[in-house]
Amino acid sequence: MRLIECYIENFGRLSSFSYVFAPDMNILCEENGWGKTTFAAFIKAMLYGLGSSRSQSLAQNERQRFLPWQGGTCGGSLTFETEDGARYRVERTFGIKEAQDT
């Protein structure tokens, strides 16, 4: 599988952010606090969803941690390609509760 591109509508501190992945290696060299960990969490959430937790700790509750800081719809899209060349696009939005996810 190869990642092609992604668009983050809102996820944590990232908003209206697009990224096109290079065919080989991709390196995000940004300053602390830019959102590199949030970007990685977004890719994971697009592929596997956001887990639910009753914990009030942001470290243990991904859903609360990555809700948009600025408000708005949490989610975006991720396009990837399989080894046989087929392309797929995953679009997800995340709500306060898992039942509100699409």
DRENKE-603607 format. One record per residue: residue in one letter; x, y, z of N, C-alpha, C in turn; residue number from 0. Coordinates in pm, whole numbers, plus 50000, padded with zeros to 5 digits. Example, Ala and Ser with C-alpha at 12.3 -4.5 7.8 and 13.67 -1.06 7.14 Angstrom:
! DRENKE-603607
 papa   npx   npy   npz  capx  capy  capz   cpx   cpy   cpz bavex
    a 51319 49431 50780 51230 49550 50780 51320 49670 50780     0
    s 51285 49775 50708 51367 49894 50714 51290 50003 50787     1
This chain:
! DRENKE-603607
 papa   npx   npy   npz  capx  capy  capz   cpx   cpy   cpz bavex
    m 50084 49883 50000 50000 50000 50000 50089 50124 50000     0
    r 50047 50224 49925 50119 50351 49918 50020 50465 49938     1
    l 50054 50556 50029 49969 50673 50051 49989 50770 49936     2
    i 49881 50826 49885 49885 50918 49772 49869 51063 49821     3
    e 49760 51090 49892 49736 51225 49942 49635 51221 50056     4
    c 49633 51330 50130 49532 51341 50235 49487 51486 50247     5
    y 49368 51501 50300 49314 51633 50329 49255 51628 50469     6
    i 49298 51721 50554 49247 51729 50690 49157 51851 50699     7
    e 49029 51828 50715 48937 51940 50731 48965 52006 50867     8
    n 48958 51927 50973 48994 51970 51107 49030 51844 51186     9
    f 49141 51848 51253 49183 51735 51338 49290 51790 51431    10
    g 49257 51799 51560 49351 51860 51654 49377 52004 51613    11
    r 49504 52040 51603 49537 52178 51565 49545 52197 51413    12
    l 49537 52089 51336 49547 52100 51190 49410 52131 51130    13
    s 49408 52227 51038 49283 52270 50976 49308 52307 50830    14
    s 49220 52259 50741 49232 52287 50597 49374 52259 50548    15
    f 49423 52140 50580 49561 52101 50548 49560 51989 50445    16
    s 49632 52009 50335 49647 51907 50231 49792 51863 50224    17
    y 49812 51734 50194 49948 51683 50179 49947 51578 50069    18
    v 50039 51592 49974 50058 51494 49867 50186 51419 49900    19
    f 50174 51287 49913 50288 51205 49949 50377 51178 49828    20
    a 50508 51186 49848 50604 51152 49743 50602 51000 49724    21
    p 50640 50952 49606 50637 50807 49581 50731 50727 49672    22
    d 50840 50787 49715 50936 50713 49796 50922 50751 49943    23
    m 51017 50822 49996 51017 50858 50136 50962 50999 50156    24
    n 50890 51017 50267 50835 51147 50303 50888 51185 50440    25
    i 50935 51307 50452 50989 51357 50578 50920 51489 50610    26
    l 50863 51497 50729 50807 51622 50777 50907 51680 50876    27
    c 50975 51782 50836 51074 51848 50921 51018 51983 50961    28
    e 50947 51983 51071 50881 52104 51121 50918 52125 51266    29
    e 50894 52245 51314 50927 52279 51453 50832 52208 51550    30
    n 50874 52203 51677 50791 52144 51782 50658 52219 51789    31
    g 50551 52142 51807 50419 52201 51817 50349 52223 51684    32
    w 50415 52191 51572 50356 52211 51441 50236 52120 51418    33
    g 50245 51994 51465 50136 51898 51447 50180 51768 51381    34
    k 50308 51735 51391 50358 51610 51329 50292 51487 51390    35
    t 50281 51483 51522 50217 51371 51590 50069 51368 51557    36
    t 50007 51483 51548 49865 51492 51511 49845 51441 51369    37
    f 49937 51473 51279 49930 51426 51141 49937 51273 51136    38
    a 50028 51214 51212 50040 51069 51218 49914 51007 51277    39
    a 49858 51070 51381 49735 51020 51442 49617 51028 51345    40
    f 49617 51132 51260 49511 51146 51160 49515 51028 51062    41
    i 49633 50994 51014 49646 50882 50920 49597 50753 50985    42
    k 49637 50730 51109 49592 50611 51182 49440 50613 51197    43
    a 49383 50727 51233 49238 50738 51253 49163 50714 51123    44
    m 49216 50760 51012 49149 50739 50883 49145 50590 50848    45
    l 49250 50518 50881 49255 50375 50848 49184 50287 50949    46
    y 49189 50323 51078 49138 50235 51183 49029 50296 51269    47
    g 49000 50424 51254 48901 50490 51336 48963 50546 51463    48
    l 48884 50621 51537 48928 50676 51666 48867 50593 51777    49
    g 48949 50549 51867 48901 50469 51978 48816 50550 52074    50
    s 48739 50480 52155 48657 50544 52257 48715 50514 52394    51
    s 48705 50608 52481 48752 50591 52617 48669 50680 52709    52
    r 48645 50634 52828 48573 50716 52926 48669 50800 53007    53
    s 48797 50781 52985 48898 50854 53060 48891 51003 53030    54
    q 48909 51084 53131 48913 51229 53112 49052 51276 53072    55
    s 49152 51187 53084 49289 51220 53049 49303 51228 52897    56
    l 49353 51339 52845 49372 51354 52700 49472 51253 52647    57
    a 49568 51213 52729 49668 51116 52685 49604 50980 52659    58
    q 49495 50948 52728 49431 50818 52714 49302 50824 52632    59
    n 49257 50941 52596 49133 50957 52522 49161 51030 52390    60
    e 49192 50952 52285 49227 51011 52155 49116 51098 52099    61
    r 48994 51055 52117 48881 51131 52060 48878 51273 52116    62
    q 48890 51286 52247 48891 51419 52309 49017 51496 52271    63
    r 49128 51426 52261 49257 51491 52231 49258 51555 52093    64
    f 49196 51489 51995 49207 51535 51857 49083 51604 51803    65
    l 48983 51629 51888 48873 51713 51841 48930 51849 51803    66
    p 48877 51912 51699 48937 52038 51651 48942 52145 51758    67
    w 49057 52205 51772 49077 52314 51867 48992 52435 51829    68
    q 48975 52457 51699 48906 52575 51649 48759 52547 51621    69
    g 48712 52427 51653 48573 52390 51625 48559 52341 51482    70
    g 48440 52311 51441 48415 52263 51306 48414 52111 51300    71
    t 48395 52060 51180 48386 51916 51158 48524 51853 51170    72
    c 48532 51747 51248 48657 51674 51267 48664 51563 51163    73
    g 48769 51561 51082 48783 51455 50984 48852 51502 50858    74
    g 48838 51421 50753 48901 51452 50626 48900 51330 50535    75
    s 49002 51321 50451 49009 51210 50356 49154 51164 50339    76
    l 49167 51039 50299 49298 50979 50274 49287 50892 50149    77
    t 49373 50917 50052 49375 50838 49929 49500 50751 49930    78
    f 49482 50623 49898 49595 50531 49893 49582 50436 49775    79
    e 49693 50373 49743 49699 50283 49629 49750 50147 49676    80
    t 49688 50039 49628 49732 49905 49663 49841 49860 49567    81
    e 49901 49747 49598 50011 49695 49516 49968 49665 49372    82
    d 49841 49632 49352 49794 49604 49215 49751 49730 49141    83
    g 49772 49848 49202 49744 49974 49135 49606 50031 49158    84
    a 49521 49961 49233 49387 50012 49261 49396 50126 49362    85
    r 49320 50233 49337 49319 50348 49428 49190 50352 49507    86
    y 49203 50389 49633 49089 50399 49723 49096 50532 49797    87
    r 48980 50583 49831 48972 50707 49909 48883 50681 50030    88
    v 48935 50708 50148 48862 50693 50272 48824 50834 50318    89
    e 48696 50854 50345 48649 50981 50400 48582 50951 50533    90
    r 48623 51024 50636 48566 51002 50768 48543 51135 50839    91
    t 48439 51137 50920 48420 51245 51015 48404 51180 51151    92
    f 48450 51251 51254 48447 51198 51389 48365 51292 51477    93
    g 48275 51234 51554 48194 51312 51647 48247 51301 51789    94
    i 48177 51362 51880 48215 51356 52020 48206 51213 52072    95
    k 48106 51138 52018 48089 50997 52054 48109 50913 51928    96
    e 48151 50789 51947 48177 50699 51834 48052 50680 51747    97
    a 47934 50683 51807 47809 50666 51732 47786 50780 51633    98
    q 47855 50893 51650 47838 51008 51561 47937 51007 51444    99
    d 48025 50908 51439 48123 50898 51330 48056 50858 51200   100
    t 48110 50908 51087 48061 50865 50955 48179 50819 50873   101
